[in-house]
Amino acid sequence: MKSELIVDVQPTEIAIALTEDDRLQEVAREKCDQDNFAVGNIYYGRVKKVMPALNAVFVDVGHEKEAFLHYLDLGSQFRTLQTYVTKAVSDKRRMPVMTKTPRQPEVGKEGQIADVLKVGDPILVQVSKEPINTKGPRLTAEISIAGRNIVLIPFADGVMVSQKIKREAERQRLKQLMLSIKPAGFGIIVRTVAEDKRAAELDNELRLLIERWEQTIVTLQDKEPVSLVSEEMGRTLGIIRDVLSPDFTSIQVNDKAMYEEVRAYLQLIAPESAKIVKYYKGEQPIFDHFDITRQMKTGLGRTVGFKHGGYLIIDKTEALFSIDVNSGSKKIYEDQEQNAFQFNMLAADELVHQLRLRDIGGIIIVDFIDMDSKEHQQQLYDYVRKLMERDRAKHNVLPLSKFGLMQITRQRVRPAVEVQVEEVCPTCGGKGKIQPSILFTDTIAEQIEQEYDRHGRGLQLHLHPFIYAYVTRGWWRSLAFQWRCKYGIKVVENQSLGMLETRFIAEK
């Protein structure tokens, strides 16, 4: 299987697309702003409200909505961590030694948060779930520093090895290795990708993670509540860290600075893979060139088709996602039961693809086509579970109910991906009237002249493919050629634009 990562860097956001055998599998977007409460960010916050009924507190971390911290997310060593943080901020001249911090009584699984925290308490927390809809971020006080092969947990004990590593001998090797090299005062989680890794590689990563933790404390000593003290690596590097495998053939980036950052990161975690990073210099937008735009517009609408005319209808509510399976008008088999079973199996492939593509989380209810055969129902359930094994998000799949419904729960840490696939006429705003089409090229010429007066030569004009085809026909007699000669502007085809939409971009 061939995997590629396509990174589209724009002034306001970074979009990342993961493809497998040229089929779009995941899309992620990261805003380029300071109010990015990403999973993994560490904040020095302050308790604003104590909610005994919820056994939780609301914490001010700088978001417009107060963040939520439940008692069970404090972690067993919360009191020890609080003692360490208090000592660090009270003496800014030196960093306290973790092994000299006295261990406090553990926070049990049954207890009241009011016995641990009160309003006004400063607290070191980490974002475990990004803000979604009207809710603020969700927090944990069990701080962890994630690397590619291991996760470092301050004040935890022992070493845990991923259950996905099946070979018992390898599990024991990794556990004994990490126990022998980890410093006192830290716990370690060994990730699945660490399987068969050399001791030197794991030791080097452990040292880097400890440096990141120490830098977090140094930053903390210069901060006051409420403030960000450690920012998780960008979404691009985070995805590379989590999904990079020998199957990756290329990572395409259209921005020079991001290209250098990705290469430097790969040199650090997987030097042999640094050569697969490529700087995209094409004139066509990078998502258009690699067919990402078209796949997003065909795969992220409310209705999504699959083989033999079947389709899914995907609707979102506040509480859950509902997905309806339809066979359309075409039949694969004359027998109704066999026909329903085959369409349901085809729908299962697209269903699992959509969950990953849109990063749908929470409760998902799937209304499959009714089947009478218990054997077919069991085969469909087993097939969905097998397909879901490739999903990195935590999930649970329940068998079909007597109403033919399948319930899936999937970990939700970020808002689901939403792409506007319908286009509204930019001239009439959807009222059903547009200006005469014959005047549109005159309007473009006026816009070009205005942009030329402001910026001079060296601009790109992005147009919808239909408009691009019209203005470039006839080569030297074309409008595009005339504009190039007069204004030094280059016309570029862009599939993401609406029919009568234009975009001016400075050439790189």
MARROZA-816076 format. One record per residue (C-alpha): residue in three letters; chain; x negated, y, z. Coordinates in nm, 3 decimals. Layout:
<rs>
    aa   ch         u         v         w
   ALA    A         X         Y         Z
...
</rs>
This chain:
<rs>
    aa   ch         u         v         w
   MET    A     0.000     0.000     0.000
   LYS    A    -0.128     0.345    -0.101
   SER    A    -0.072     0.630     0.148
   GLU    A    -0.122     1.001     0.083
   LEU    A    -0.081     1.313     0.293
   ILE    A     0.015     1.636     0.113
   VAL    A    -0.033     1.961     0.309
   ASP    A     0.133     2.279     0.182
   VAL    A     0.004     2.587     0.368
   GLN    A     0.219     2.900     0.334
   PRO    A     0.197     3.235     0.519
   THR    A     0.487     3.153     0.754
   GLU    A     0.470     2.774     0.788
   ILE    A     0.277     2.457     0.713
   ALA    A     0.467     2.168     0.553
   ILE    A     0.325     1.814     0.565
   ALA    A     0.451     1.525     0.351
   LEU    A     0.351     1.161     0.397
   THR    A     0.398     0.930     0.098
   GLU    A     0.358     0.554     0.066
   ASP    A     0.321     0.419    -0.287
   ASP    A     0.428     0.768    -0.408
   ARG    A     0.758     0.749    -0.216
   LEU    A     0.819     1.027     0.035
   GLN    A     0.835     0.880     0.387
   GLU    A     0.796     1.169     0.632
   VAL    A     0.824     1.547     0.620
   ALA    A     0.712     1.778     0.900
   ARG    A     0.714     2.156     0.923
   GLU    A     0.516     2.375     1.159
   LYS    A     0.587     2.746     1.202
   CYS    A     0.284     2.975     1.203
   ASP    A     0.381     3.180     1.507
   GLN    A     0.291     3.216     1.872
   ASP    A     0.624     3.082     2.004
   ASN    A     0.557     2.727     1.890
   PHE    A     0.646     2.505     2.185
   ALA    A     0.498     2.190     2.034
   VAL    A     0.486     1.850     2.202
   GLY    A     0.158     1.822     2.394
   ASN    A     0.116     2.192     2.476
   ILE    A     0.021     2.251     2.842
   TYR    A     0.166     2.552     3.027
   TYR    A     0.114     2.712     3.364
   GLY    A     0.476     2.782     3.449
   ARG    A     0.688     2.888     3.743
   VAL    A     0.994     2.717     3.892
   LYS    A     1.304     2.933     3.832
   LYS    A     1.590     2.713     3.952
   VAL    A     1.623     2.398     4.160
   MET    A     1.922     2.184     4.060
   PRO    A     1.982     1.917     4.331
   ALA    A     2.284     1.779     4.142
   LEU    A     2.061     1.701     3.841
   ASN    A     1.760     1.617     4.059
   ALA    A     1.563     1.852     3.836
   VAL    A     1.421     2.202     3.811
   PHE    A     1.421     2.463     3.538
   VAL    A     1.077     2.608     3.468
   ASP    A     0.982     2.934     3.300
   VAL    A     0.715     2.861     3.037
   GLY    A     0.782     3.165     2.820
   HIS    A     1.060     3.020     2.604
   GLU    A     1.389     3.210     2.573
   LYS    A     1.557     2.906     2.735
   GLU    A     1.417     2.776     3.061
   ALA    A     1.247     2.436     3.026
   PHE    A     1.382     2.124     3.197
   LEU    A     1.176     1.904     3.433
   HIS    A     1.338     1.598     3.593
   TYR    A     1.220     1.441     3.918
   LEU    A     1.122     1.118     3.739
   ASP    A     0.892     1.319     3.508
   LEU    A     0.679     1.450     3.794
   GLY    A     0.453     1.145     3.793
   SER    A     0.338     0.950     4.095
   GLN    A     0.026     1.168     4.146
   PHE    A     0.207     1.502     4.120
   ARG    A     0.116     1.619     4.472
   THR    A    -0.252     1.546     4.409
   LEU    A    -0.241     1.736     4.079
   GLN    A    -0.074     2.033     4.249
   THR    A    -0.346     2.035     4.516
   TYR    A    -0.614     2.033     4.246
   VAL    A    -0.446     2.314     4.047
   THR    A    -0.404     2.527     4.359
   LYS    A    -0.772     2.485     4.441
   ALA    A    -0.872     2.570     4.081
   VAL    A    -0.675     2.898     4.065
   SER    A    -0.771     3.005     4.418
   ASP    A    -1.146     2.989     4.345
   LYS    A    -1.210     3.109     3.992
   ARG    A    -1.589     3.094     4.027
   ARG    A    -1.618     2.716     4.012
   MET    A    -1.417     2.421     3.886
   PRO    A    -1.310     2.179     4.161
   VAL    A    -1.443     1.823     4.145
   MET    A    -1.164     1.574     4.084
   THR    A    -1.318     1.301     4.298
   LYS    A    -1.338     1.541     4.592
   THR    A    -0.970     1.631     4.572
   PRO    A    -0.796     1.444     4.854
   ARG    A    -0.531     1.203     4.734
   GLN    A    -0.185     1.309     4.849
   PRO    A     0.113     1.079     4.913
   GLU    A     0.257     0.947     4.588
   VAL    A     0.590     1.070     4.453
   GLY    A     0.822     0.770     4.470
   LYS    A     1.078     0.679     4.207
   GLU    A     1.360     0.750     4.450
   GLY    A     1.359     1.094     4.605
   GLN    A     1.484     1.450     4.578
   ILE    A     1.309     1.716     4.376
   ALA    A     1.399     1.977     4.638
   ASP    A     1.157     1.797     4.876
   VAL    A     0.871     1.850     4.625
   LEU    A     0.933     2.186     4.455
   LYS    A     1.101     2.514     4.543
   VAL    A     1.186     2.832     4.352
   GLY    A     0.876     3.038     4.273
   ASP    A     0.626     2.750     4.284
   PRO    A     0.360     2.768     4.009
   ILE    A     0.328     2.437     3.826
   LEU    A     0.115     2.283     3.551
   VAL    A     0.341     2.112     3.294
   GLN    A     0.327     1.964     2.946
   VAL    A     0.592     1.976     2.671
   SER    A     0.735     1.629     2.608
   LYS    A     1.021     1.736     2.379
   GLU    A     1.047     2.046     2.162
   PRO    A     1.343     2.287     2.191
   ILE    A     1.642     2.137     2.007
   ASN    A     1.961     2.327     1.924
   THR    A     2.061     2.527     2.235
   LYS    A     1.833     2.340     2.473
   GLY    A     1.492     2.459     2.588
   PRO    A     1.180     2.240     2.594
   ARG    A     1.169     1.927     2.809
   LEU    A     0.865     1.894     3.032
   THR    A     0.656     1.640     3.214
   ALA    A     0.416     1.705     3.499
   GLU    A     0.220     1.387     3.424
   ILE    A    -0.045     1.554     3.207
   SER    A    -0.206     1.348     2.930
   ILE    A    -0.475     1.431     2.673
   ALA    A    -0.419     1.228     2.355
   GLY    A    -0.694     1.112     2.121
   ARG    A    -0.687     0.882     1.823
   ASN    A    -0.785     0.564     2.009
   ILE    A    -0.716     0.644     2.374
   VAL    A    -0.506     0.869     2.595
   LEU    A    -0.663     1.028     2.904
   ILE    A    -0.444     1.078     3.214
   PRO    A    -0.596     1.281     3.501
   PHE    A    -0.544     1.140     3.851
   ALA    A    -0.392     0.816     3.721
   ASP    A    -0.543     0.479     3.803
   GLY    A    -0.659     0.186     3.595
   VAL    A    -0.648     0.105     3.223
   MET    A    -0.342     0.004     3.022
   VAL    A    -0.370    -0.155     2.676
   SER    A    -0.105    -0.123     2.403
   GLN    A     0.130    -0.420     2.389
   LYS    A     0.102    -0.415     2.009
   ILE    A    -0.251    -0.555     2.039
   LYS    A    -0.160    -0.924     2.047
   ARG    A    -0.498    -1.099     2.079
   GLU    A    -0.558    -1.161     2.447
   ALA    A    -0.937    -1.172     2.407
   GLU    A    -0.936    -0.829     2.241
   ARG    A    -0.705    -0.689     2.510
   GLN    A    -0.941    -0.806     2.781
   ARG    A    -1.245    -0.670     2.595
   LEU    A    -1.090    -0.324     2.563
   LYS    A    -0.974    -0.320     2.924
   GLN    A    -1.312    -0.423     3.066
   LEU    A    -1.491    -0.179     2.835
   MET    A    -1.280     0.119     2.941
   LEU    A    -1.302     0.025     3.309
   SER    A    -1.680     0.025     3.280
   ILE    A    -1.712     0.367     3.112
   LYS    A    -1.426     0.576     3.248
   PRO    A    -1.512     0.822     3.527
   ALA    A    -1.334     0.808     3.861
   GLY    A    -1.013     1.007     3.887
   PHE    A    -0.886     0.928     3.537
   GLY    A    -0.652     0.669     3.393
   ILE    A    -0.668     0.541     3.035
   ILE    A    -0.412     0.418     2.784
   VAL    A    -0.572     0.228     2.496
   ARG    A    -0.378     0.282     2.172
   THR    A    -0.311     0.021     1.906
   VAL    A    -0.561     0.169     1.658
   ALA    A    -0.843     0.102     1.907
   GLU    A    -0.832    -0.268     1.820
   ASP    A    -1.181    -0.392     1.719
   LYS    A    -1.335    -0.047     1.771
   ARG    A    -1.699    -0.032     1.885
   ALA    A    -1.792     0.071     2.239
   ALA    A    -1.992     0.373     2.120
   GLU    A    -1.693     0.511     1.927
   LEU    A    -1.458     0.478     2.223
   ASP    A    -1.714     0.623     2.462
   ASN    A    -1.767     0.925     2.236
   GLU    A    -1.393     0.992     2.217
   LEU    A    -1.357     0.957     2.595
   ARG    A    -1.622     1.225     2.646
   LEU    A    -1.443     1.459     2.406
   LEU    A    -1.111     1.413     2.587
   ILE    A    -1.273     1.483     2.924
   GLU    A    -1.421     1.802     2.777
   ARG    A    -1.074     1.906     2.660
   TRP    A    -0.935     1.850     3.011
   GLU    A    -1.217     2.049     3.169
   GLN    A    -1.164     2.331     2.917
   THR    A    -0.795     2.331     3.010
   ILE    A    -0.883     2.389     3.376
   VAL    A    -1.133     2.663     3.286
   THR    A    -0.860     2.836     3.084
   LEU    A    -0.614     2.788     3.369
   GLN    A    -0.843     2.975     3.606
   ASP    A    -0.817     3.286     3.384
   LYS    A    -0.437     3.271     3.356
   GLU    A    -0.138     3.376     3.562
   PRO    A     0.203     3.214     3.551
   VAL    A     0.366     3.213     3.293
   SER    A     0.115     3.126     3.016
   LEU    A    -0.013     2.869     2.767
   VAL    A    -0.334     2.704     2.887
   SER    A    -0.391     2.431     2.627
   GLU    A    -0.247     2.403     2.280
   GLU    A    -0.201     2.065     2.118
   MET    A    -0.380     2.033     1.785
   GLY    A    -0.170     2.144     1.488
   ARG    A     0.097     1.918     1.341
   THR    A    -0.129     1.836     1.045
   LEU    A    -0.415     1.705     1.259
   GLY    A    -0.169     1.535     1.493
   ILE    A    -0.014     1.340     1.207
   ILE    A    -0.359     1.246     1.075
   ARG    A    -0.458     1.129     1.423
   ASP    A    -0.147     0.911     1.457
   VAL    A    -0.107     0.762     1.108
   LEU    A    -0.455     0.750     0.953
   SER    A    -0.535     0.399     0.834
   PRO    A    -0.749     0.222     0.571
   ASP    A    -0.446     0.250     0.338
   PHE    A    -0.497     0.627     0.302
   THR    A    -0.633     0.715    -0.040
   SER    A    -0.622     1.095    -0.023
   ILE    A    -0.529     1.398     0.184
   GLN    A    -0.445     1.691    -0.045
   VAL    A    -0.461     2.044     0.102
   ASN    A    -0.392     2.370    -0.084
   ASP    A    -0.562     2.604     0.165
   LYS    A    -0.942     2.634     0.198
   ALA    A    -0.946     2.698     0.575
   MET    A    -0.712     2.405     0.648
   TYR    A    -0.915     2.186     0.412
   GLU    A    -1.232     2.261     0.610
   GLU    A    -1.048     2.201     0.941
   VAL    A    -0.914     1.862     0.828
   ARG    A    -1.256     1.754     0.695
   ALA    A    -1.424     1.854     1.021
   TYR    A    -1.166     1.660     1.223
   LEU    A    -1.208     1.347     1.012
   GLN    A    -1.586     1.374     1.041
   LEU    A    -1.527     1.356     1.415
   ILE    A    -1.275     1.070     1.440
   ALA    A    -1.340     0.868     1.121
   PRO    A    -1.650     0.985     0.928
   GLU    A    -1.600     0.723     0.659
   SER    A    -1.263     0.881     0.569
   ALA    A    -1.383     1.243     0.532
   LYS    A    -1.436     1.192     0.158
   ILE    A    -1.063     1.138     0.096
   VAL    A    -0.983     1.502     0.183
   LYS    A    -0.938     1.703    -0.136
   TYR    A    -0.885     2.074    -0.195
   TYR    A    -0.594     2.127    -0.437
   LYS    A    -0.664     2.411    -0.681
   GLY    A    -0.383     2.356    -0.933
   GLU    A    -0.164     2.640    -1.056
   GLN    A     0.157     2.447    -0.992
   PRO    A     0.282     2.450    -0.628
   ILE    A     0.134     2.147    -0.453
   PHE    A     0.472     1.994    -0.357
   ASP    A     0.590     2.024    -0.719
   HIS    A     0.270     1.867    -0.852
   PHE    A     0.303     1.560    -0.628
   ASP    A     0.682     1.530    -0.682
   ILE    A     0.761     1.613    -0.319
   THR    A     1.012     1.893    -0.395
   ARG    A     1.226     1.671    -0.618
   GLN    A     1.224     1.385    -0.365
   MET    A     1.326     1.620    -0.084
   LYS    A     1.615     1.762    -0.286
   THR    A     1.740     1.416    -0.386
   GLY    A     1.678     1.251    -0.048
   LEU    A     1.776     1.510     0.211
   GLY    A     2.131     1.603     0.111
   ARG    A     2.449     1.494     0.286
   THR    A     2.498     1.219     0.026
   VAL    A     2.206     0.990    -0.057
   GLY    A     2.226     0.724    -0.327
   PHE    A     2.058     0.385    -0.345
   LYS    A     2.046     0.095    -0.592
   HIS    A     2.351    -0.022    -0.793
   GLY    A     2.553     0.294    -0.729
   GLY    A     2.581     0.269    -0.352
   TYR    A     2.538     0.574    -0.132
   LEU    A     2.513     0.691     0.228
   ILE    A     2.700     0.988     0.375
   ILE    A     2.505     1.140     0.665
   ASP    A     2.677     1.376     0.908
   LYS    A     2.538     1.543     1.219
   THR    A     2.731     1.638     1.532
   GLU    A     2.614     1.777     1.865
   ALA    A     2.611     1.430     2.024
   LEU    A     2.508     1.194     1.743
   PHE    A     2.446     1.122     1.376
   SER    A     2.705     0.922     1.183
   ILE    A     2.609     0.736     0.866
   ASP    A     2.873     0.585     0.639
   VAL    A     2.782     0.313     0.386
   ASN    A     2.970     0.310     0.055
   SER    A     2.936     0.072    -0.238
   GLY    A     3.073     0.309    -0.502
   SER    A     3.272     0.168    -0.792
   LYS    A     3.014    -0.086    -0.909
   LYS    A     3.018    -0.454    -0.805
   ILE    A     2.714    -0.681    -0.782
   TYR    A     2.921    -0.996    -0.720
   GLU    A     3.286    -1.074    -0.779
   ASP    A     3.316    -1.226    -0.432
   GLN    A     3.406    -0.944    -0.191
   GLU    A     3.216    -1.087     0.106
   GLN    A     2.895    -1.146    -0.092
   ASN    A     2.928    -0.805    -0.257
   ALA    A     2.963    -0.632     0.083
   PHE    A     2.664    -0.822     0.222
   GLN    A     2.435    -0.729    -0.069
   PHE    A     2.532    -0.361    -0.059
   ASN    A     2.477    -0.355     0.318
   MET    A     2.128    -0.505     0.278
   LEU    A     2.042    -0.242     0.015
   ALA    A     2.186     0.029     0.241
   ALA    A     1.970    -0.093     0.530
   ASP    A     1.654    -0.017     0.330
   GLU    A     1.768     0.340     0.260
   LEU    A     1.901     0.383     0.615
   VAL    A     1.565     0.307     0.776
   HIS    A     1.390     0.525     0.518
   GLN    A     1.624     0.816     0.599
   LEU    A     1.572     0.785     0.976
   ARG    A     1.200     0.823     0.929
   LEU    A     1.219     1.082     0.649
   ARG    A     1.451     1.315     0.842
   ASP    A     1.305     1.223     1.184
   ILE    A     1.658     1.158     1.308
   GLY    A     1.671     1.097     1.682
   GLY    A     1.924     1.035     1.958
   ILE    A     2.227     0.817     1.892
   ILE    A     2.291     0.700     1.535
   ILE    A     2.618     0.522     1.445
   VAL    A     2.616     0.333     1.114
   ASP    A     2.945     0.224     0.956
   PHE    A     2.850    -0.066     0.730
   ILE    A     3.091    -0.221     0.481
   ASP    A     3.310    -0.475     0.664
   MET    A     3.190    -0.838     0.653
   ASP    A     3.378    -1.138     0.790
   SER    A     3.083    -1.379     0.800
   LYS    A     2.905    -1.391     1.137
   GLU    A     2.599    -1.527     0.956
   HIS    A     2.587    -1.224     0.728
   GLN    A     2.628    -0.990     1.025
   GLN    A     2.335    -1.156     1.203
   GLN    A     2.117    -1.146     0.890
   LEU    A     2.187    -0.774     0.848
   TYR    A     2.102    -0.705     1.214
   ASP    A     1.776    -0.903     1.190
   TYR    A     1.683    -0.723     0.866
   VAL    A     1.735    -0.376     1.016
   ARG    A     1.523    -0.470     1.319
   LYS    A     1.245    -0.597     1.091
   LEU    A     1.250    -0.276     0.885
   MET    A     1.239    -0.064     1.201
   GLU    A     0.915    -0.230     1.316
   ARG    A     0.719     0.014     1.098
   ASP    A     0.877     0.313     1.275
   ARG    A     0.635     0.480     1.519
   ALA    A     0.920     0.634     1.724
   LYS    A     1.062     0.434     2.014
   HIS    A     1.393     0.283     1.914
   ASN    A     1.658     0.025     1.995
   VAL    A     1.896    -0.148     1.754
   LEU    A     2.220    -0.312     1.870
   PRO    A     2.412    -0.585     1.681
   LEU    A     2.721    -0.500     1.478
   SER    A     3.030    -0.441     1.691
   LYS    A     3.367    -0.599     1.613
   PHE    A     3.450    -0.279     1.424
   GLY    A     3.149    -0.325     1.191
   LEU    A     2.949    -0.042     1.355
   MET    A     2.577    -0.061     1.433
   GLN    A     2.435     0.160     1.706
   ILE    A     2.072     0.272     1.689
   THR    A     1.893     0.488     1.943
   ARG    A     1.571     0.656     1.832
   GLN    A     1.333     0.875     2.027
   ARG    A     1.395     1.242     1.962
   VAL    A     1.109     1.480     2.044
   ARG    A     1.163     1.736     1.766
   PRO    A     1.461     1.874     1.572
   ALA    A     1.560     1.662     1.273
   VAL    A     1.425     1.778     0.938
   GLU    A     1.677     1.989     0.749
   VAL    A     1.627     2.106     0.391
   GLN    A     1.882     2.320     0.208
   VAL    A     1.939     2.126    -0.113
   GLU    A     2.239     2.325    -0.241
   GLU    A     2.158     2.646    -0.426
   VAL    A     2.364     2.964    -0.397
   CYS    A     2.355     3.208    -0.687
   PRO    A     2.114     3.482    -0.573
   THR    A     2.302     3.745    -0.776
   CYS    A     2.665     3.695    -0.669
   GLY    A     2.601     3.531    -0.330
   GLY    A     2.835     3.242    -0.412
   LYS    A     3.138     3.450    -0.517
   GLY    A     3.153     3.293    -0.860
   LYS    A     3.029     3.587    -1.070
   ILE    A     2.680     3.654    -1.204
   GLN    A     2.527     3.934    -1.408
   PRO    A     2.502     3.871    -1.783
   SER    A     2.227     3.612    -1.834
   ILE    A     2.090     3.802    -2.132
   LEU    A     1.985     4.080    -1.893
   PHE    A     1.794     3.853    -1.655
   THR    A     1.463     3.876    -1.840
   ASP    A     1.497     4.256    -1.835
   THR    A     1.535     4.236    -1.458
   ILE    A     1.223     4.020    -1.435
   ALA    A     1.029     4.271    -1.648
   GLU    A     1.131     4.551    -1.411
   GLN    A     1.019     4.346    -1.109
   ILE    A     0.684     4.272    -1.278
   GLU    A     0.627     4.641    -1.343
   GLN    A     0.704     4.727    -0.979
   GLU    A     0.470     4.456    -0.847
   TYR    A     0.199     4.564    -1.092
   ASP    A     0.224     4.922    -0.965
   ARG    A     0.187     4.799    -0.606
   HIS    A    -0.077     4.528    -0.642
   GLY    A    -0.234     4.556    -0.987
   ARG    A    -0.344     4.252    -1.187
   GLY    A    -0.399     3.901    -1.049
   LEU    A    -0.044     3.797    -0.955
   GLN    A     0.150     3.477    -1.019
   LEU    A     0.519     3.486    -1.109
   HIS    A     0.701     3.169    -0.995
   LEU    A     1.021     3.081    -1.184
   HIS    A     1.279     2.801    -1.193
   PRO    A     1.184     2.534    -1.455
   PHE    A     1.472     2.635    -1.688
   ILE    A     1.374     3.003    -1.683
   TYR    A     1.005     2.908    -1.714
   ALA    A     1.084     2.705    -2.028
   TYR    A     1.266     3.004    -2.178
   VAL    A     1.000     3.269    -2.111
   THR    A     0.711     3.045    -2.229
   ARG    A     0.866     2.926    -2.557
   GLY    A     0.686     3.037    -2.872
   TRP    A     0.339     3.063    -2.705
   TRP    A     0.181     3.390    -2.832
   ARG    A     0.525     3.533    -2.914
   SER    A     0.663     3.433    -2.572
   LEU    A     0.759     3.674    -2.296
   ALA    A     0.506     3.504    -2.067
   PHE    A     0.224     3.578    -2.312
   GLN    A     0.332     3.941    -2.346
   TRP    A     0.346     3.985    -1.967
   ARG    A     0.002     3.823    -1.933
   CYS    A    -0.153     4.061    -2.184
   LYS    A     0.011     4.374    -2.045
   TYR    A     0.008     4.311    -1.670
   GLY    A    -0.238     4.024    -1.620
   ILE    A     0.036     3.814    -1.458
   LYS    A     0.048     3.434    -1.482
   VAL    A     0.386     3.257    -1.501
   VAL    A     0.414     2.937    -1.293
   GLU    A     0.689     2.673    -1.289
   ASN    A     0.830     2.614    -0.936
   GLN    A     1.095     2.347    -0.874
   SER    A     1.184     2.476    -0.526
   LEU    A     1.334     2.803    -0.657
   GLY    A     1.696     2.869    -0.746
   MET    A     1.797     2.926    -1.107
   LEU    A     1.772     3.307    -1.099
   GLU    A     1.518     3.338    -0.819
   THR    A     1.171     3.488    -0.863
   ARG    A     0.865     3.484    -0.639
   PHE    A     0.540     3.681    -0.672
   ILE    A     0.223     3.532    -0.518
   ALA    A    -0.132     3.664    -0.526
   GLU    A    -0.366     3.430    -0.713
   LYS    A    -0.617     3.246    -0.493
</rs>
